[in-house]
């Protein structure tokens, strides 16, 4: 068995979506001064690798904590879509994707992490692919970019309304290009909120 980490690190230097609050991670106590170490985190929930619940953008009363943990663990399907914009469906996807799958889009956009271009010029998921994911009953769509589309986020809203959770800011998906069988595990914190940080990993073998 091999574990592949597909999460970005959360730190005071973590880039955030333009207009979001900066991540503040500060040391409150030190061993030398206080005889223990403690840190405080102040951040929005859409920094670094995270998952959106539907209530983030559509009318849905469910907190992220109310979703069963099974929604965040499951068979992974990697779609290698590098160089595509918009990202369109292919006939083969209809056979590869099953109900309950966690579909990961490998765009390679994570190589721009930390640059302004990362948030401003990323590829977009086509309406047609979005509708296919909803029709197939996908549990989570994971992407190595900040959003599946741009404002006013019509597709993002359609995915969430169709009960497809959206996991953003993944990285390292290139490690899965030649892997045919893997499981994704990306548990959110048990938060009464619209989103949560996740430590997303893939289990191979």
Secondary structure, DSSP 8 states (H G I E B T S, - for coil): -EEEE-B---STT----TTS---EEEEEE-HHHHSS-EEEEE--TTSSSEEE-GGGTSS----GGGS-GGGGEEEEEEEE-TT-SSB---HHHHHH--TT-EEEEE-SGGGGTTSHHHHHS---B-HHHHHHHHHTT-SEEEESSS-SS-TT-HHHHHHHHTT-EEEE-B--GGGGTT-SSEEEE--B---SSSEEEB--EEEE-
